[in-house]
Amino acid sequence: MDIIYLLLGISVLVAIAFFTAFIISVRKGQYDDVYTPSVRMLFEDELVKTKSEKNQSLNKVKSS
């Protein structure tokens, strides 16, 4: 029974260590996206159609 308490304590310490490492990496900008902003300007002119607009255009094609 003592080993369960020992393993539980160790697992809590390991979880705290991983959580601390995650917080530090987020604060240092490890997960910042540096690629998308440079490419976003290439795709700004695309028109985004909603589902209703797509359905209307399909209905026009079908009725013709």
Predicted model as a PDB file, atoms N, CA, C, CB and O in Angstrom, pLDDT in the B-factor column:
MODEL        1                                                                  
ATOM      1  N   MET A   1       0.822  -1.191   0.000  1.00 88.00           N  
ATOM      2  CA  MET A   1       0.000   0.000   0.000  1.00 88.00           C  
ATOM      3  C   MET A   1       0.867   1.255   0.000  1.00 88.00           C  
ATOM      4  CB  MET A   1      -0.936  -0.002   1.203  1.00 88.00           C  
ATOM      5  O   MET A   1       0.479   2.286  -0.549  1.00 88.00           O  
ATOM      6  N   ASP A   2       2.036   1.160   0.616  1.00 92.00           N  
ATOM      7  CA  ASP A   2       2.927   2.320   0.666  1.00 92.00           C  
ATOM      8  C   ASP A   2       3.437   2.705  -0.727  1.00 92.00           C  
ATOM      9  CB  ASP A   2       4.109   2.032   1.593  1.00 92.00           C  
ATOM     10  O   ASP A   2       3.675   3.880  -1.008  1.00 92.00           O  
ATOM     11  N   ILE A   3       3.601   1.706  -1.589  1.00 96.00           N  
ATOM     12  CA  ILE A   3       4.117   1.992  -2.923  1.00 96.00           C  
ATOM     13  C   ILE A   3       3.126   2.822  -3.728  1.00 96.00           C  
ATOM     14  CB  ILE A   3       4.434   0.693  -3.660  1.00 96.00           C  
ATOM     15  O   ILE A   3       3.535   3.632  -4.560  1.00 96.00           O  
ATOM     16  N   ILE A   4       1.826   2.634  -3.492  1.00 96.00           N  
ATOM     17  CA  ILE A   4       0.814   3.425  -4.199  1.00 96.00           C  
ATOM     18  C   ILE A   4       0.948   4.900  -3.836  1.00 96.00           C  
ATOM     19  CB  ILE A   4      -0.609   2.918  -3.865  1.00 96.00           C  
ATOM     20  O   ILE A   4       0.853   5.766  -4.705  1.00 96.00           O  
ATOM     21  N   TYR A   5       1.164   5.181  -2.576  1.00 96.00           N  
ATOM     22  CA  TYR A   5       1.340   6.573  -2.154  1.00 96.00           C  
ATOM     23  C   TYR A   5       2.611   7.172  -2.758  1.00 96.00           C  
ATOM     24  CB  TYR A   5       1.390   6.665  -0.619  1.00 96.00           C  
ATOM     25  O   TYR A   5       2.628   8.336  -3.158  1.00 96.00           O  
ATOM     26  N   LEU A   6       3.664   6.375  -2.819  1.00 97.00           N  
ATOM     27  CA  LEU A   6       4.913   6.837  -3.403  1.00 97.00           C  
ATOM     28  C   LEU A   6       4.731   7.130  -4.899  1.00 97.00           C  
ATOM     29  CB  LEU A   6       6.024   5.789  -3.188  1.00 97.00           C  
ATOM     30  O   LEU A   6       5.160   8.177  -5.385  1.00 97.00           O  
ATOM     31  N   LEU A   7       4.100   6.211  -5.619  1.00 97.00           N  
ATOM     32  CA  LEU A   7       3.881   6.407  -7.051  1.00 97.00           C  
ATOM     33  C   LEU A   7       2.924   7.570  -7.319  1.00 97.00           C  
ATOM     34  CB  LEU A   7       3.334   5.125  -7.680  1.00 97.00           C  
ATOM     35  O   LEU A   7       3.094   8.297  -8.298  1.00 97.00           O  
ATOM     36  N   LEU A   8       1.940   7.747  -6.474  1.00 97.00           N  
ATOM     37  CA  LEU A   8       1.026   8.865  -6.617  1.00 97.00           C  
ATOM     38  C   LEU A   8       1.752  10.194  -6.418  1.00 97.00           C  
ATOM     39  CB  LEU A   8      -0.125   8.737  -5.625  1.00 97.00           C  
ATOM     40  O   LEU A   8       1.529  11.148  -7.164  1.00 97.00           O  
ATOM     41  N   GLY A   9       2.604  10.248  -5.429  1.00 97.00           N  
ATOM     42  CA  GLY A   9       3.391  11.454  -5.190  1.00 97.00           C  
ATOM     43  C   GLY A   9       4.337  11.767  -6.339  1.00 97.00           C  
ATOM     44  O   GLY A   9       4.469  12.923  -6.741  1.00 97.00           O  
ATOM     45  N   ILE A  10       4.992  10.745  -6.865  1.00 98.00           N  
ATOM     46  CA  ILE A  10       5.909  10.939  -7.991  1.00 98.00           C  
ATOM     47  C   ILE A  10       5.144  11.399  -9.232  1.00 98.00           C  
ATOM     48  CB  ILE A  10       6.681   9.634  -8.292  1.00 98.00           C  
ATOM     49  O   ILE A  10       5.614  12.272  -9.961  1.00 98.00           O  
ATOM     50  N   SER A  11       3.975  10.820  -9.472  1.00 98.00           N  
ATOM     51  CA  SER A  11       3.203  11.215 -10.651  1.00 98.00           C  
ATOM     52  C   SER A  11       2.713  12.651 -10.540  1.00 98.00           C  
ATOM     53  CB  SER A  11       2.016  10.275 -10.847  1.00 98.00           C  
ATOM     54  O   SER A  11       2.643  13.357 -11.546  1.00 98.00           O  
ATOM     55  N   VAL A  12       2.380  13.088  -9.359  1.00 98.00           N  
ATOM     56  CA  VAL A  12       1.971  14.489  -9.166  1.00 98.00           C  
ATOM     57  C   VAL A  12       3.159  15.408  -9.424  1.00 98.00           C  
ATOM     58  CB  VAL A  12       1.410  14.716  -7.726  1.00 98.00           C  
ATOM     59  O   VAL A  12       3.000  16.451 -10.058  1.00 98.00           O  
ATOM     60  N   LEU A  13       4.329  15.048  -8.954  1.00 98.00           N  
ATOM     61  CA  LEU A  13       5.519  15.866  -9.199  1.00 98.00           C  
ATOM     62  C   LEU A  13       5.861  15.936 -10.687  1.00 98.00           C  
ATOM     63  CB  LEU A  13       6.710  15.310  -8.419  1.00 98.00           C  
ATOM     64  O   LEU A  13       6.230  16.998 -11.188  1.00 98.00           O  
ATOM     65  N   VAL A  14       5.742  14.816 -11.393  1.00 98.00           N  
ATOM     66  CA  VAL A  14       6.009  14.798 -12.828  1.00 98.00           C  
ATOM     67  C   VAL A  14       4.980  15.655 -13.569  1.00 98.00           C  
ATOM     68  CB  VAL A  14       5.994  13.350 -13.365  1.00 98.00           C  
ATOM     69  O   VAL A  14       5.334  16.377 -14.501  1.00 98.00           O  
ATOM     70  N   ALA A  15       3.718  15.580 -13.162  1.00 98.00           N  
ATOM     71  CA  ALA A  15       2.679  16.391 -13.796  1.00 98.00           C  
ATOM     72  C   ALA A  15       2.937  17.876 -13.573  1.00 98.00           C  
ATOM     73  CB  ALA A  15       1.294  16.010 -13.255  1.00 98.00           C  
ATOM     74  O   ALA A  15       2.751  18.678 -14.488  1.00 98.00           O  
ATOM     75  N   ILE A  16       3.358  18.246 -12.388  1.00 98.00           N  
ATOM     76  CA  ILE A  16       3.682  19.650 -12.101  1.00 98.00           C  
ATOM     77  C   ILE A  16       4.878  20.105 -12.930  1.00 98.00           C  
ATOM     78  CB  ILE A  16       3.974  19.844 -10.596  1.00 98.00           C  
ATOM     79  O   ILE A  16       4.906  21.236 -13.414  1.00 98.00           O  
ATOM     80  N   ALA A  17       5.859  19.231 -13.095  1.00 98.00           N  
ATOM     81  CA  ALA A  17       7.032  19.576 -13.903  1.00 98.00           C  
ATOM     82  C   ALA A  17       6.645  19.802 -15.365  1.00 98.00           C  
ATOM     83  CB  ALA A  17       8.095  18.467 -13.803  1.00 98.00           C  
ATOM     84  O   ALA A  17       7.107  20.766 -15.976  1.00 98.00           O  
ATOM     85  N   PHE A  18       5.808  18.933 -15.938  1.00 98.00           N  
ATOM     86  CA  PHE A  18       5.374  19.113 -17.318  1.00 98.00           C  
ATOM     87  C   PHE A  18       4.521  20.368 -17.468  1.00 98.00           C  
ATOM     88  CB  PHE A  18       4.595  17.889 -17.793  1.00 98.00           C  
ATOM     89  O   PHE A  18       4.657  21.084 -18.460  1.00 98.00           O  
ATOM     90  N   PHE A  19       3.656  20.645 -16.515  1.00 98.00           N  
ATOM     91  CA  PHE A  19       2.823  21.845 -16.567  1.00 98.00           C  
ATOM     92  C   PHE A  19       3.679  23.098 -16.502  1.00 98.00           C  
ATOM     93  CB  PHE A  19       1.803  21.844 -15.425  1.00 98.00           C  
ATOM     94  O   PHE A  19       3.419  24.068 -17.214  1.00 98.00           O  
ATOM     95  N   THR A  20       4.698  23.084 -15.653  1.00 98.00           N  
ATOM     96  CA  THR A  20       5.611  24.227 -15.543  1.00 98.00           C  
ATOM     97  C   THR A  20       6.383  24.422 -16.854  1.00 98.00           C  
ATOM     98  CB  THR A  20       6.599  24.023 -14.360  1.00 98.00           C  
ATOM     99  O   THR A  20       6.549  25.552 -17.314  1.00 98.00           O  
ATOM    100  N   ALA A  21       6.846  23.343 -17.444  1.00 97.00           N  
ATOM    101  CA  ALA A  21       7.555  23.441 -18.715  1.00 97.00           C  
ATOM    102  C   ALA A  21       6.645  23.983 -19.807  1.00 97.00           C  
ATOM    103  CB  ALA A  21       8.111  22.078 -19.122  1.00 97.00           C  
ATOM    104  O   ALA A  21       7.087  24.766 -20.648  1.00 97.00           O  
ATOM    105  N   PHE A  22       5.392  23.580 -19.804  1.00 97.00           N  
ATOM    106  CA  PHE A  22       4.435  24.075 -20.784  1.00 97.00           C  
ATOM    107  C   PHE A  22       4.203  25.576 -20.608  1.00 97.00           C  
ATOM    108  CB  PHE A  22       3.108  23.316 -20.665  1.00 97.00           C  
ATOM    109  O   PHE A  22       4.205  26.319 -21.590  1.00 97.00           O  
ATOM    110  N   ILE A  23       4.007  26.022 -19.384  1.00 97.00           N  
ATOM    111  CA  ILE A  23       3.775  27.450 -19.113  1.00 97.00           C  
ATOM    112  C   ILE A  23       4.997  28.273 -19.540  1.00 97.00           C  
ATOM    113  CB  ILE A  23       3.467  27.680 -17.600  1.00 97.00           C  
ATOM    114  O   ILE A  23       4.847  29.339 -20.138  1.00 97.00           O  
ATOM    115  N   ILE A  24       6.182  27.791 -19.240  1.00 97.00           N  
ATOM    116  CA  ILE A  24       7.403  28.515 -19.622  1.00 97.00           C  
ATOM    117  C   ILE A  24       7.523  28.599 -21.138  1.00 97.00           C  
ATOM    118  CB  ILE A  24       8.653  27.827 -19.028  1.00 97.00           C  
ATOM    119  O   ILE A  24       7.881  29.649 -21.673  1.00 97.00           O  
ATOM    120  N   SER A  25       7.228  27.504 -21.837  1.00 95.00           N  
ATOM    121  CA  SER A  25       7.342  27.521 -23.298  1.00 95.00           C  
ATOM    122  C   SER A  25       6.300  28.429 -23.937  1.00 95.00           C  
ATOM    123  CB  SER A  25       7.203  26.112 -23.854  1.00 95.00           C  
ATOM    124  O   SER A  25       6.579  29.052 -24.961  1.00 95.00           O  
ATOM    125  N   VAL A  26       5.112  28.518 -23.358  1.00 95.00           N  
ATOM    126  CA  VAL A  26       4.096  29.423 -23.894  1.00 95.00           C  
ATOM    127  C   VAL A  26       4.520  30.875 -23.686  1.00 95.00           C  
ATOM    128  CB  VAL A  26       2.726  29.161 -23.229  1.00 95.00           C  
ATOM    129  O   VAL A  26       4.343  31.705 -24.577  1.00 95.00           O  
ATOM    130  N   ARG A  27       5.068  31.181 -22.538  1.00 95.00           N  
ATOM    131  CA  ARG A  27       5.498  32.560 -22.265  1.00 95.00           C  
ATOM    132  C   ARG A  27       6.675  32.988 -23.135  1.00 95.00           C  
ATOM    133  CB  ARG A  27       5.872  32.707 -20.800  1.00 95.00           C  
ATOM    134  O   ARG A  27       6.816  34.170 -23.449  1.00 95.00           O  
ATOM    135  N   LYS A  28       7.515  32.042 -23.523  1.00 94.00           N  
ATOM    136  CA  LYS A  28       8.660  32.374 -24.369  1.00 94.00           C  
ATOM    137  C   LYS A  28       8.302  32.410 -25.845  1.00 94.00           C  
ATOM    138  CB  LYS A  28       9.771  31.381 -24.145  1.00 94.00           C  
ATOM    139  O   LYS A  28       9.153  32.730 -26.675  1.00 94.00           O  
ATOM    140  N   GLY A  29       7.043  32.084 -26.195  1.00 91.00           N  
ATOM    141  CA  GLY A  29       6.605  32.173 -27.577  1.00 91.00           C  
ATOM    142  C   GLY A  29       6.860  30.943 -28.405  1.00 91.00           C  
ATOM    143  O   GLY A  29       6.932  31.038 -29.630  1.00 91.00           O  
ATOM    144  N   GLN A  30       6.998  29.805 -27.792  1.00 90.00           N  
ATOM    145  CA  GLN A  30       7.271  28.569 -28.520  1.00 90.00           C  
ATOM    146  C   GLN A  30       6.147  28.216 -29.483  1.00 90.00           C  
ATOM    147  CB  GLN A  30       7.490  27.428 -27.546  1.00 90.00           C  
ATOM    148  O   GLN A  30       6.403  27.649 -30.545  1.00 90.00           O  
ATOM    149  N   TYR A  31       4.909  28.541 -29.129  1.00 87.00           N  
ATOM    150  CA  TYR A  31       3.762  28.142 -29.935  1.00 87.00           C  
ATOM    151  C   TYR A  31       3.227  29.285 -30.793  1.00 87.00           C  
ATOM    152  CB  TYR A  31       2.663  27.621 -29.041  1.00 87.00           C  
ATOM    153  O   TYR A  31       2.120  29.175 -31.321  1.00 87.00           O  
ATOM    154  N   ASP A  32       3.969  30.372 -30.950  1.00 87.00           N  
ATOM    155  CA  ASP A  32       3.546  31.463 -31.805  1.00 87.00           C  
ATOM    156  C   ASP A  32       3.637  31.034 -33.259  1.00 87.00           C  
ATOM    157  CB  ASP A  32       4.394  32.719 -31.553  1.00 87.00           C  
ATOM    158  O   ASP A  32       4.567  30.333 -33.660  1.00 87.00           O  
ATOM    159  N   ASP A  33       2.663  31.464 -34.038  1.00 84.00           N  
ATOM    160  CA  ASP A  33       2.631  31.123 -35.455  1.00 84.00           C  
ATOM    161  C   ASP A  33       3.333  32.221 -36.232  1.00 84.00           C  
ATOM    162  CB  ASP A  33       1.172  30.930 -35.958  1.00 84.00           C  
ATOM    163  O   ASP A  33       2.815  33.332 -36.347  1.00 84.00           O  
ATOM    164  N   VAL A  34       4.500  31.923 -36.763  1.00 81.00           N  
ATOM    165  CA  VAL A  34       5.264  32.923 -37.500  1.00 81.00           C  
ATOM    166  C   VAL A  34       5.111  32.751 -39.016  1.00 81.00           C  
ATOM    167  CB  VAL A  34       6.738  32.844 -37.112  1.00 81.00           C  
ATOM    168  O   VAL A  34       5.524  33.629 -39.773  1.00 81.00           O  
ATOM    169  N   TYR A  35       4.530  31.646 -39.466  1.00 83.00           N  
ATOM    170  CA  TYR A  35       4.409  31.393 -40.899  1.00 83.00           C  
ATOM    171  C   TYR A  35       3.125  31.997 -41.485  1.00 83.00           C  
ATOM    172  CB  TYR A  35       4.444  29.891 -41.165  1.00 83.00           C  
ATOM    173  O   TYR A  35       3.169  32.615 -42.549  1.00 83.00           O  
ATOM    174  N   THR A  36       2.001  31.830 -40.817  1.00 82.00           N  
ATOM    175  CA  THR A  36       0.715  32.244 -41.367  1.00 82.00           C  
ATOM    176  C   THR A  36       0.626  33.732 -41.658  1.00 82.00           C  
ATOM    177  CB  THR A  36      -0.375  31.866 -40.427  1.00 82.00           C  
ATOM    178  O   THR A  36       0.133  34.082 -42.731  1.00 82.00           O  
ATOM    179  N   PRO A  37       1.067  34.641 -40.786  1.00 78.00           N  
ATOM    180  CA  PRO A  37       0.944  36.062 -41.119  1.00 78.00           C  
ATOM    181  C   PRO A  37       1.672  36.456 -42.400  1.00 78.00           C  
ATOM    182  CB  PRO A  37       1.465  36.888 -39.984  1.00 78.00           C  
ATOM    183  O   PRO A  37       1.209  37.344 -43.115  1.00 78.00           O  
ATOM    184  N   SER A  38       2.783  35.828 -42.701  1.00 78.00           N  
ATOM    185  CA  SER A  38       3.521  36.182 -43.912  1.00 78.00           C  
ATOM    186  C   SER A  38       2.826  35.684 -45.171  1.00 78.00           C  
ATOM    187  CB  SER A  38       4.927  35.621 -43.849  1.00 78.00           C  
ATOM    188  O   SER A  38       3.039  36.246 -46.246  1.00 78.00           O  
ATOM    189  N   VAL A  39       2.004  34.649 -45.070  1.00 81.00           N  
ATOM    190  CA  VAL A  39       1.329  34.087 -46.225  1.00 81.00           C  
ATOM    191  C   VAL A  39      -0.102  34.614 -46.348  1.00 81.00           C  
ATOM    192  CB  VAL A  39       1.325  32.567 -46.137  1.00 81.00           C  
ATOM    193  O   VAL A  39      -0.696  34.534 -47.422  1.00 81.00           O  
ATOM    194  N   ARG A  40      -0.655  35.146 -45.270  1.00 78.00           N  
ATOM    195  CA  ARG A  40      -2.046  35.582 -45.255  1.00 78.00           C  
ATOM    196  C   ARG A  40      -2.330  36.638 -46.315  1.00 78.00           C  
ATOM    197  CB  ARG A  40      -2.404  36.120 -43.891  1.00 78.00           C  
ATOM    198  O   ARG A  40      -3.412  36.646 -46.901  1.00 78.00           O  
ATOM    199  N   MET A  41      -1.378  37.525 -46.570  1.00 77.00           N  
ATOM    200  CA  MET A  41      -1.616  38.593 -47.538  1.00 77.00           C  
ATOM    201  C   MET A  41      -1.783  38.046 -48.952  1.00 77.00           C  
ATOM    202  CB  MET A  41      -0.472  39.598 -47.503  1.00 77.00           C  
ATOM    203  O   MET A  41      -2.354  38.721 -49.808  1.00 77.00           O  
ATOM    204  N   LEU A  42      -1.300  36.849 -49.206  1.00 80.00           N  
ATOM    205  CA  LEU A  42      -1.452  36.262 -50.531  1.00 80.00           C  
ATOM    206  C   LEU A  42      -2.868  35.762 -50.785  1.00 80.00           C  
ATOM    207  CB  LEU A  42      -0.474  35.129 -50.706  1.00 80.00           C  
ATOM    208  O   LEU A  42      -3.275  35.632 -51.940  1.00 80.00           O  
ATOM    209  N   PHE A  43      -3.616  35.482 -49.739  1.00 77.00           N  
ATOM    210  CA  PHE A  43      -4.930  34.876 -49.879  1.00 77.00           C  
ATOM    211  C   PHE A  43      -6.064  35.790 -49.421  1.00 77.00           C  
ATOM    212  CB  PHE A  43      -4.976  33.595 -49.108  1.00 77.00           C  
ATOM    213  O   PHE A  43      -7.189  35.312 -49.277  1.00 77.00           O  
ATOM    214  N   GLU A  44      -5.824  37.073 -49.187  1.00 66.00           N  
ATOM    215  CA  GLU A  44      -6.863  37.966 -48.692  1.00 66.00           C  
ATOM    216  C   GLU A  44      -7.940  38.246 -49.725  1.00 66.00           C  
ATOM    217  CB  GLU A  44      -6.253  39.258 -48.242  1.00 66.00           C  
ATOM    218  O   GLU A  44      -9.076  38.531 -49.346  1.00 66.00           O  
ATOM    219  N   ASP A  45      -7.634  38.179 -51.001  1.00 65.00           N  
ATOM    220  CA  ASP A  45      -8.578  38.557 -52.035  1.00 65.00           C  
ATOM    221  C   ASP A  45      -9.576  37.460 -52.388  1.00 65.00           C  
ATOM    222  CB  ASP A  45      -7.837  38.957 -53.254  1.00 65.00           C  
ATOM    223  O   ASP A  45     -10.489  37.696 -53.179  1.00 65.00           O  
ATOM    224  N   GLU A  46      -9.424  36.280 -51.824  1.00 58.00           N  
ATOM    225  CA  GLU A  46     -10.357  35.205 -52.126  1.00 58.00           C  
ATOM    226  C   GLU A  46     -11.719  35.509 -51.533  1.00 58.00           C  
ATOM    227  CB  GLU A  46      -9.831  33.867 -51.599  1.00 58.00           C  
ATOM    228  O   GLU A  46     -11.821  36.006 -50.411  1.00 58.00           O  
ATOM    229  N   LEU A  47     -12.771  35.208 -52.293  1.00 60.00           N  
ATOM    230  CA  LEU A  47     -14.122  35.390 -51.794  1.00 60.00           C  
ATOM    231  C   LEU A  47     -14.541  34.143 -51.044  1.00 60.00           C  
ATOM    232  CB  LEU A  47     -15.104  35.698 -52.941  1.00 60.00           C  
ATOM    233  O   LEU A  47     -14.321  33.021 -51.500  1.00 60.00           O  
ATOM    234  N   VAL A  48     -15.133  34.349 -49.914  1.00 59.00           N  
ATOM    235  CA  VAL A  48     -15.615  33.231 -49.117  1.00 59.00           C  
ATOM    236  C   VAL A  48     -17.125  33.202 -49.256  1.00 59.00           C  
ATOM    237  CB  VAL A  48     -15.177  33.350 -47.614  1.00 59.00           C  
ATOM    238  O   VAL A  48     -17.814  34.143 -48.863  1.00 59.00           O  
ATOM    239  N   LYS A  49     -17.634  32.112 -49.820  1.00 61.00           N  
ATOM    240  CA  LYS A  49     -19.068  31.981 -50.004  1.00 61.00           C  
ATOM    241  C   LYS A  49     -19.671  31.231 -48.831  1.00 61.00           C  
ATOM    242  CB  LYS A  49     -19.386  31.267 -51.324  1.00 61.00           C  
ATOM    243  O   LYS A  49     -19.090  30.274 -48.320  1.00 61.00           O  
ATOM    244  N   THR A  50     -20.833  31.677 -48.417  1.00 64.00           N  
ATOM    245  CA  THR A  50     -21.544  30.970 -47.359  1.00 64.00           C  
ATOM    246  C   THR A  50     -22.291  29.802 -47.979  1.00 64.00           C  
ATOM    247  CB  THR A  50     -22.520  31.918 -46.600  1.00 64.00           C  
ATOM    248  O   THR A  50     -22.368  29.690 -49.203  1.00 64.00           O  
ATOM    249  N   LYS A  51     -22.835  28.940 -47.150  1.00 65.00           N  
ATOM    250  CA  LYS A  51     -23.550  27.776 -47.645  1.00 65.00           C  
ATOM    251  C   LYS A  51     -24.778  28.190 -48.447  1.00 65.00           C  
ATOM    252  CB  LYS A  51     -23.954  26.870 -46.487  1.00 65.00           C  
ATOM    253  O   LYS A  51     -25.091  27.569 -49.462  1.00 65.00           O  
ATOM    254  N   SER A  52     -25.480  29.236 -48.002  1.00 67.00           N  
ATOM    255  CA  SER A  52     -26.682  29.659 -48.719  1.00 67.00           C  
ATOM    256  C   SER A  52     -26.330  30.190 -50.103  1.00 67.00           C  
ATOM    257  CB  SER A  52     -27.436  30.727 -47.920  1.00 67.00           C  
ATOM    258  O   SER A  52     -27.075  29.955 -51.055  1.00 67.00           O  
ATOM    259  N   GLU A  53     -25.218  30.899 -50.237  1.00 65.00           N  
ATOM    260  CA  GLU A  53     -24.799  31.394 -51.542  1.00 65.00           C  
ATOM    261  C   GLU A  53     -24.425  30.230 -52.462  1.00 65.00           C  
ATOM    262  CB  GLU A  53     -23.613  32.363 -51.394  1.00 65.00           C  
ATOM    263  O   GLU A  53     -24.725  30.265 -53.655  1.00 65.00           O  
ATOM    264  N   LYS A  54     -23.778  29.207 -51.920  1.00 64.00           N  
ATOM    265  CA  LYS A  54     -23.417  28.048 -52.725  1.00 64.00           C  
ATOM    266  C   LYS A  54     -24.669  27.314 -53.185  1.00 64.00           C  
ATOM    267  CB  LYS A  54     -22.502  27.102 -51.933  1.00 64.00           C  
ATOM    268  O   LYS A  54     -24.749  26.875 -54.332  1.00 64.00           O  
ATOM    269  N   ASN A  55     -25.657  27.179 -52.283  1.00 66.00           N  
ATOM    270  CA  ASN A  55     -26.893  26.496 -52.651  1.00 66.00           C  
ATOM    271  C   ASN A  55     -27.639  27.276 -53.726  1.00 66.00           C  
ATOM    272  CB  ASN A  55     -27.786  26.301 -51.419  1.00 66.00           C  
ATOM    273  O   ASN A  55     -28.192  26.671 -54.645  1.00 66.00           O  
ATOM    274  N   GLN A  56     -27.668  28.597 -53.635  1.00 68.00           N  
ATOM    275  CA  GLN A  56     -28.340  29.418 -54.636  1.00 68.00           C  
ATOM    276  C   GLN A  56     -27.673  29.268 -55.994  1.00 68.00           C  
ATOM    277  CB  GLN A  56     -28.346  30.885 -54.211  1.00 68.00           C  
ATOM    278  O   GLN A  56     -28.353  29.159 -57.014  1.00 68.00           O  
ATOM    279  N   SER A  57     -26.344  29.260 -56.010  1.00 68.00           N  
ATOM    280  CA  SER A  57     -25.644  29.121 -57.290  1.00 68.00           C  
ATOM    281  C   SER A  57     -25.854  27.726 -57.874  1.00 68.00           C  
ATOM    282  CB  SER A  57     -24.140  29.402 -57.115  1.00 68.00           C  
ATOM    283  O   SER A  57     -25.933  27.580 -59.094  1.00 68.00           O  
ATOM    284  N   LEU A  58     -25.945  26.695 -57.026  1.00 64.00           N  
ATOM    285  CA  LEU A  58     -26.230  25.349 -57.516  1.00 64.00           C  
ATOM    286  C   LEU A  58     -27.639  25.251 -58.058  1.00 64.00           C  
ATOM    287  CB  LEU A  58     -26.027  24.325 -56.411  1.00 64.00           C  
ATOM    288  O   LEU A  58     -27.865  24.595 -59.075  1.00 64.00           O  
ATOM    289  N   ASN A  59     -28.599  25.897 -57.393  1.00 67.00           N  
ATOM    290  CA  ASN A  59     -29.980  25.878 -57.862  1.00 67.00           C  
ATOM    291  C   ASN A  59     -30.113  26.572 -59.208  1.00 67.00           C  
ATOM    292  CB  ASN A  59     -30.898  26.539 -56.840  1.00 67.00           C  
ATOM    293  O   ASN A  59     -30.891  26.132 -60.053  1.00 67.00           O  
ATOM    294  N   LYS A  60     -29.374  27.640 -59.418  1.00 67.00           N  
ATOM    295  CA  LYS A  60     -29.409  28.353 -60.700  1.00 67.00           C  
ATOM    296  C   LYS A  60     -28.875  27.457 -61.812  1.00 67.00           C  
ATOM    297  CB  LYS A  60     -28.585  29.664 -60.624  1.00 67.00           C  
ATOM    298  O   LYS A  60     -29.422  27.439 -62.914  1.00 67.00           O  
ATOM    299  N   VAL A  61     -27.817  26.720 -61.526  1.00 63.00           N  
ATOM    300  CA  VAL A  61     -27.218  25.836 -62.525  1.00 63.00           C  
ATOM    301  C   VAL A  61     -28.170  24.684 -62.843  1.00 63.00           C  
ATOM    302  CB  VAL A  61     -25.855  25.292 -62.028  1.00 63.00           C  
ATOM    303  O   VAL A  61     -28.309  24.304 -64.005  1.00 63.00           O  
ATOM    304  N   LYS A  62     -28.829  24.123 -61.822  1.00 63.00           N  
ATOM    305  CA  LYS A  62     -29.735  23.006 -62.020  1.00 63.00           C  
ATOM    306  C   LYS A  62     -30.983  23.422 -62.801  1.00 63.00           C  
ATOM    307  CB  LYS A  62     -30.131  22.415 -60.678  1.00 63.00           C  
ATOM    308  O   LYS A  62     -31.479  22.662 -63.632  1.00 63.00           O  
ATOM    309  N   SER A  63     -31.487  24.625 -62.534  1.00 64.00           N  
ATOM    310  CA  SER A  63     -32.702  25.070 -63.216  1.00 64.00           C  
ATOM    311  C   SER A  63     -32.443  25.493 -64.655  1.00 64.00           C  
ATOM    312  CB  SER A  63     -33.327  26.215 -62.459  1.00 64.00           C  
ATOM    313  O   SER A  63     -33.387  25.570 -65.441  1.00 64.00           O  
ATOM    314  N   SER A  64     -31.213  25.767 -65.021  1.00 56.00           N  
ATOM    315  CA  SER A  64     -30.907  26.193 -66.391  1.00 56.00           C  
ATOM    316  C   SER A  64     -30.890  25.069 -67.371  1.00 56.00           C  
ATOM    317  CB  SER A  64     -29.600  26.882 -66.435  1.00 56.00           C  
ATOM    318  O   SER A  64     -30.646  25.287 -68.558  1.00 56.00           O  
TER     319      SER A  64                                                      
ENDMDL                                                                          
END                                                                             
